[in-house]
Amino acid sequence: MPIFKHRIDLIPSLHALAVTVLQLTLYFSVETPPVVLMAGLLIAPLCFLTVSITHNHFHVAIFNKLSLNRTIEMILFFQNGFTEGSWKPTHNLHHAYYLNRPGVRELQDPNNWRDVSTGYKRHLCRYIFPFILSHWKRHASMSKARLRHGSSWNTRLVRISIVLLLIWLHPLGAICLFFLPMALSQFLTAIHSYYQHAGLDTDNPYHASFNYHGPFYLYNIGYHTAHHLKPGLHWSKLAIEHQKISSEIPAQNMVGCYLSWTKYSNPRS
């Protein structure tokens, strides 16, 4: 049996591993507080870029062996703070209910850009922290299977043990090189999530998401309409799927990628 379900996943796996090597190198080699803080601020954006790897992995696992998947999830957790037991169930609910109109609370998207009480678009600042906290709570619309889904106690114990070890060996290094990037990744992911759908009040799946052509290191995260239509499709195939449906996507739903040097428009050919 091959190690990878899709051989191209070797690239994001090496990407995540390289970030971890950089984190640990700085953690064990830098001790001066101002330098540690500067290193943390520099490495935080690199950790944020691994969120797309986590997202894609939670939709289509990278490895064929469960132990390897749990290992890559642990590596990614210490870069962006997301776990298979917190983000994945809530994100699946988002896919199930993102088109729902206001009115039925128990069938609401847990990451709804609308204010549930008024039905109007909520401001970004009122979206960020509910988004982050939504991954640590149970939702009424979760099925029993989704409620049962979560990290095993063994995984949680390993995660907590590593956290405590990092704090014990180098408290400032743990804060600046691991916890700061994790917090920043959560914050920026909330902003990214908001702008993927905010203001698109429609039940037409071709009109309900903003899209962009991102650079290679975002692993096709910008093809959001195609992703919502086929959430089980591997990320490497989303560009082709986007081309197939591009004529159905309104031109105003194609936006520039904020992490690219180039602004793109929707290709109609």
PENOR-V470363 format. One line per field, one symbol per residue. burial: b if it has 24 or more other C-alpha atoms within 12 Angstrom, else e. Layout:
# PENOR-V470363
burial->???
This chain:
# PENOR-V470363
burial->eeeeeeeebeebbebbbebbebbbebbeebeeeeebbebbbebbbbbbbbbbbbbbbbbbbbbeeeeebbbbbbbbbbbbbbbbbbbbbbbbbbbbbbbbbbeeeebbbbbbbbbbeeeebeebeebbebbbebbbebbebbeeebeeebbeeeeeeebeeebeebeeebebbbbbbbbbbbbbbbbbbbbbbbbbbbbbeeeebbbbbbbbbbeebbbbbbbbbbbbbebebbbbbbbebbeebbebbbeebbbbbebeeeeeebeee
